[in-house]
Amino acid sequence: MNTGTSSARPRRPRGPWQIEAAWALTLAAVSAEVLVWVLGVFVVAPTGLDELTEHAGRSGAITQLTLSGGVLAVFVTGWLAVGTQMRAGRGWARVVLTVVGAAFLLFRVADFGMDGADPVWWAVVSALPDLLAAAAVVPMYLPEARAHFPVRARRAA
């Protein structure tokens, strides 16, 4: 018997496994994007902080990295919001994630070999978010996942 005092929220029904896989890949892509940013700014030599400090001074570097981090935060928040809408069955969100995943992959392919100074391991790590974003698109279009995105009835002309 439920008296209304229970603090447990009802569980949201889960989508097909394909949608859950796309959601997990989206979460992995977002996490990898943040990780690549942090590594690029603070860890991988020459770090972004070092390069910016050399060109703009310490104060300018901190300002630039704060702005960059803010833009990244807005970007990943939007990415997660669209991913949440895809998981809820919104077809437009599936289209947005498809376009973003394809764009990431195209930009990555176009960028290969442009900066030969980076070690191979860094090229692989920095490509990870793009590959995960593109991979997240695949399960959204598998036959069983299509039912998760209802198509509105077209009006008769």
C-alpha positions as CSV (number, residue, x, y, z in Angstrom):
1,M,0.0,0.0,0.0
2,N,1.3,3.4,-1.0
3,T,0.5,6.1,1.5
4,G,2.0,8.9,-0.6
5,T,4.9,9.3,1.9
6,S,7.3,7.2,-0.1
7,S,10.3,9.2,-1.3
8,A,11.1,6.7,-4.1
9,R,10.4,8.2,-7.6
10,P,8.8,5.9,-10.2
11,R,11.3,4.6,-12.6
12,R,11.2,5.9,-16.1
13,P,10.5,3.2,-18.6
14,R,13.6,2.3,-20.5
15,G,13.8,2.3,-24.3
16,P,15.0,-0.5,-26.4
17,W,18.6,-1.6,-25.9
18,Q,19.7,0.2,-29.0
19,I,18.6,3.5,-27.6
20,E,20.3,2.8,-24.3
21,A,23.5,1.9,-26.2
22,A,23.3,5.2,-28.1
23,W,22.8,7.0,-24.8
24,A,25.8,5.2,-23.2
25,L,27.9,6.1,-26.3
26,T,26.8,9.7,-26.1
27,L,27.7,9.9,-22.4
28,A,31.1,8.3,-23.2
29,A,31.7,10.8,-26.1
30,V,30.8,13.8,-23.8
31,S,33.1,12.4,-21.1
32,A,35.9,11.9,-23.6
33,E,35.5,15.4,-25.0
34,V,36.0,16.9,-21.5
35,L,38.9,14.5,-20.8
36,V,40.6,15.5,-24.1
37,W,40.2,19.2,-23.2
38,V,41.7,18.8,-19.7
39,L,44.6,16.7,-21.1
40,G,45.2,19.2,-23.9
41,V,45.2,22.2,-21.5
42,F,47.1,20.8,-18.5
43,V,48.9,17.5,-19.3
44,V,50.0,16.9,-22.9
45,A,53.2,18.8,-23.7
46,P,53.2,21.4,-24.9
47,T,50.1,22.1,-22.9
48,G,47.6,24.7,-24.0
49,L,48.3,26.6,-20.8
50,D,52.0,26.8,-21.6
51,E,51.4,27.9,-25.2
52,L,48.9,30.5,-24.3
53,T,51.1,31.8,-21.5
54,E,53.9,32.2,-23.9
55,H,51.8,34.2,-26.4
56,A,49.4,36.1,-24.1
57,G,51.0,36.1,-20.7
58,R,49.7,34.4,-17.6
59,S,46.6,36.6,-17.2
60,G,45.6,36.3,-20.9
61,A,46.1,32.5,-20.8
62,I,43.8,32.2,-17.8
63,T,41.2,34.4,-19.5
64,Q,41.4,32.4,-22.7
65,L,41.2,29.0,-20.9
66,T,38.3,30.2,-18.7
67,L,36.4,31.3,-21.9
68,S,37.3,28.0,-23.6
69,G,36.1,26.0,-20.6
70,G,32.9,28.0,-20.5
71,V,32.2,27.3,-24.1
72,L,32.9,23.6,-23.6
73,A,30.5,23.5,-20.6
74,V,27.7,25.1,-22.7
75,F,28.5,22.7,-25.6
76,V,28.4,19.5,-23.5
77,T,25.4,20.7,-21.6
78,G,23.5,21.1,-24.9
79,W,24.8,17.8,-26.2
80,L,23.5,16.1,-23.1
81,A,20.2,17.9,-23.3
82,V,19.8,16.7,-26.9
83,G,20.9,13.2,-26.0
84,T,18.2,13.2,-23.2
85,Q,15.6,14.2,-25.7
86,M,16.7,11.4,-28.1
87,R,16.5,8.9,-25.2
88,A,12.9,10.2,-24.6
89,G,12.0,9.4,-28.2
90,R,12.2,12.8,-29.9
91,G,13.0,12.2,-33.6
92,W,14.5,15.7,-34.0
93,A,17.1,14.9,-31.4
94,R,18.1,11.8,-33.3
95,V,18.6,13.9,-36.4
96,V,20.6,16.5,-34.4
97,L,22.9,13.8,-33.0
98,T,23.3,12.3,-36.4
99,V,24.4,15.6,-37.9
100,V,26.8,16.3,-35.0
101,G,28.2,12.8,-35.1
102,A,28.8,13.0,-38.9
103,A,30.3,16.4,-38.6
104,F,32.7,15.3,-35.9
105,L,33.8,12.4,-38.0
106,L,34.2,14.5,-41.1
107,F,36.2,17.1,-39.3
108,R,38.4,14.4,-37.7
109,V,39.1,12.8,-41.1
110,A,39.8,16.2,-42.7
111,D,42.2,17.0,-39.8
112,F,44.3,13.8,-39.9
113,G,47.9,14.7,-40.7
114,M,47.5,18.4,-40.5
115,D,49.6,18.7,-37.3
116,G,52.4,16.1,-37.5
117,A,54.0,17.3,-34.2
118,D,51.6,15.4,-32.0
119,P,52.5,11.9,-30.8
120,V,50.4,9.0,-32.3
121,W,48.9,8.2,-28.9
122,W,47.6,11.7,-28.6
123,A,46.0,11.6,-32.0
124,V,44.2,8.5,-31.1
125,V,43.0,9.9,-27.7
126,S,41.9,13.2,-29.2
127,A,39.9,11.3,-31.9
128,L,38.1,9.3,-29.3
129,P,35.2,11.7,-28.7
130,D,34.6,12.1,-32.4
131,L,34.6,8.3,-33.0
132,L,32.2,7.8,-30.0
133,A,29.8,10.5,-31.2
134,A,29.7,8.9,-34.7
135,A,29.3,5.4,-33.2
136,A,26.3,6.6,-31.1
137,V,24.4,7.3,-34.3
138,V,24.5,3.7,-35.5
139,P,22.2,2.1,-32.8
140,M,19.6,4.9,-33.2
141,Y,18.9,3.7,-36.8
142,L,18.8,-0.1,-36.2
143,P,15.3,-1.5,-37.0
144,E,14.3,-2.2,-33.4
145,A,15.1,1.4,-32.4
146,R,12.9,3.0,-35.1
147,A,9.7,2.2,-33.1
148,H,11.1,4.4,-30.3
149,F,10.7,7.5,-32.5
150,P,7.1,7.8,-33.4
151,V,6.3,9.4,-36.8
152,R,3.5,11.9,-36.9
153,A,0.6,11.2,-39.2
154,R,0.9,13.4,-42.3
155,R,-2.1,15.6,-43.0
156,A,-4.1,14.9,-46.1
157,A,-3.5,17.6,-48.7
